[in-house]
Amino acid sequence: MAKQNKSNFLVSWCLFTMGVLVLPFIASCGKGANANSSGLNTQLQIINLSPDALPLSLYLNYIKESTATYTYTNNSGYFFLSTLQPPLQLRTATTSPTNVLTITNTLLSNAKYTLFVTGFKSDSSIKNSILSLDTATLPAIGRGKVRFVNASPSSPALDLKANGTAVADSLPFNKVSLYVQVPVGNYNFTINANRTPDKIETTLLNVTIQDGRAYTIYTQGIVGRTDSVAFGAAVLTNNLLLKTTQ
């Protein structure tokens, strides 16, 4: 009986000791998960619109985020970030990467962003690329929101019209217009240089604006070119809308 009691005591003591050792580890893991949870709720998409930047890789807090690379005119689509700790960097996707863009902004949790990589690597104008917060206040019922991004290097100030009605006027390169409310429906969006209002540079046909959604129309390429950097435009859906102001 004494031997059995001694054996039970030893088993209990071992379990107690293991609990003491393991609990701090579990608590530590829990704290780590909580520290990163805000980053898991923030999304980013990257659109490389720099004609000479070549493929780029994303680094967050000096650590390479993934094996994904970002090439000219391609849209990554939204993806979740592992951390919100700055800086956000884009480096060349080479065996000896060099940094071409650093953003030191602290990103918000529970938000969506688009990084428009603009300008040229050759003259360092790429450093003025646009990081836009894609959230907005809810529009009125029966309306959506549209904004305009002039991401075309060397371009003049541009106008955006929706079925002939102005959405943005004389928007310079590397600028983002405010969201404008428009009734739901289908639109032909036209873009022209402000100095030549009668000459349409490009058109987005039959774009559907839905109730309660936000959209970004952006330009790419260079006005007047017809080669691999020909001028054009595309539309994004930014469907994370808030009830409070940005």
N, C-alpha and C positions, 0 to 999 in steps of 0.2 A: 504493500500500500504506500509506504514511504517513497519507494522508487517511482510509483505512478504519479504521486503528488509532485515529486521533483521534476518528472518529465513534463507534466502539465505546466509547471512554473516556467520551465525553460522555453516551452513553445510560446507561452503568453509573452514572456520577455522578448523573444525574437520578433514576434509580431509587433509589439510596442516599439521596438527599436527601428524596425523597417518603416513603421508609420512616421516616426520622428524624422527619418531621413528623407522619405518620399514627399511628405506634405510641403516642405519648402520648395521642392522642385516643381510640384504641381502649381503652387502659388506663383512661382516665378514665370512659368509658362503662361499662366492666365494673364499676368501683367503684360507680357510681351504681345499677346494677341490683342489685348485692349489698346496697346500703344499704336498698333498698325491698323486698327479697325477703320479709322477715318479715311485712310488711304484707299481701302478696299471699296469705299462708296463713292469715290471720285473717278471720273472717266475722262480720257483724253483721246482725241484723234489728231493725227498728223497728216498734213497735206504738203508735200514738197513741191513748191512752185518756183524754186530757184533753178534757172536753166543750166547753171554750171556747177551745182553743188555735188553732183554724183550721189550714189547711195549713202545714206546716213544711218547711224545707230543712236538709240536713246539711252542716256545715262541719267539716273536719279540719285542724288546725294553721292555722286562720283562712282556709282556702281552701275554696270550695264544692266538695263532692265530686261532685255530679252534678246533672242537671236534675230528678231525682225529687223528689216532694213526698209528705208523710205526713199523711193525713187521719184523722179520728176513726174508730176501731175497725178501720181497715184494717191488715193485716199485710203488711209489705214482702217477707217471705221473706228468707232469708239472702243476702247479697251480700258480695263480697270488698272489703276496704278497701285504699286506695292507700297509706296510711301508718299507722303506729302512733304517730306523734308527736302528743302532746296540744297543745291541748285538743280535745275533741269538743264541738261546739256545735250546738244547734238554733236556727234563726232563722226568723222569719216569712217565708213565701214571697210576698213583696211586692216592689214596685220599690224600696222603701226598707226593707230588712229590719232588724228589731230582734232582739236576742238574748233568748231566753226560758229557755235552759238551757245550762249549761256543766259539763262533766265533765272533770276534770284527771287522772283515773287513767291510768296508762300501761298499755295493753292488752298482753296476752301474745301471743306468736306462736303459730301453729298452734292456735288456739282458736276457739270460737264464743261469741258473746254475744247477748243480747236486751236491747234498751232499751225498757222499758215506760214510756211517757210518761204520767204520772199527775198527779192534782191539777188545780188551776185556774190559768190564767194570770192571772186577775183578782186573786187574792190571793197570787200568787207561790208557792203550794204546789207548782206544777209543778217548782220547783227541787229538790224531794225525789224526783224520779223514780228508777226502779230500773234500774240496769245490772247484769244478772245474767250470771255465767259459766255457760255451759250444759253444760260437761263434768262428768263424774262418774266414780267408780270403777266397774268392771264389776260387775254384780250376779251372784248365784249362777246357775248353769245352771238354765234353766226359769223364770227370773224377769225382770221388768222393774223400772224405777224410776219413781216418780211423786212430784212435788212440787207445791206449791200457792202461788200468788201472789195476794194480796189487793190488787187494783189499782183498787178501787172507791172513789172519793172520798166522804167523808161516811158511809161504811158502818160498821156496828158490827164487832166481831170475828166472824170467820166460821169455820165448821167445814166440812171436806170429808170425805165418806164414800165408800168404794168398796164397792158391794153391801152397804151397811149397816155396814161396818167403818171405823173412824176412820183417816184418812190424816193429817189436821192438825186440831188443836183450837184454837179461840179465837185465830185468826191476825188481828192488827190490820192496818189499812190500811197499804200500802206496805211490807209484809214478805213475805219468801220463806221457806217452810218448807224443811227438809232433805228430800233424796230419801228415799223409803221404798220398800223392796222389796215387790213383790206378785207372786203367781204369774201366769204368762201366762194369757190368757183374755179374755173379754168382760165389761165392767163398766158398770154404771149409777152414775155419780158424782152425788151430791147435795150441795148447798150450802145451809146454813142459818145464820142468825145464832145465835151461841152462846147468847144470852139467850133465844131461842125455839127450842129444839131440835126441837120437834114441827112446826114450820112450815118446809117446804122452799121456799126462795126460787127455785131453778132446778135443772135436772137435765140432765146430758149422758148420753144414752142410747147403749148398745151401743158403747162405746169399746173397741177391741181393744188389749191390751197384749202386745207381742211380746217374744220372748226376747232379752235383752241390749240392749234399747232403754231410753232415758230419755224421760220425758214431763213437760210442765209444763201444769197446768190453772190458768187465770187468770180472774179476774172483771173485768167492765166495767160501766159504768153505775152507777146509784145505787139502792140497795135501796128499794123502795116506789114508784119512779117507773114510769109506764106510757107515757111519751112517747118522744121521740127519744133520751133517755138512760136508757131502761129497763134494769133490772138483767139481766145475763146472764153467760155463761161460754163459754170456748173452750179447746181443747187444742192444744198444740204438740208436735211430735216433735223431741227433742234427741238426735240419733243419733250424736254424736261422743263416744265414751266412752274414757276413759283407764284404764290399769292402775295408775296412781298416784293418790294423793289430790289433791284440788283445791289 
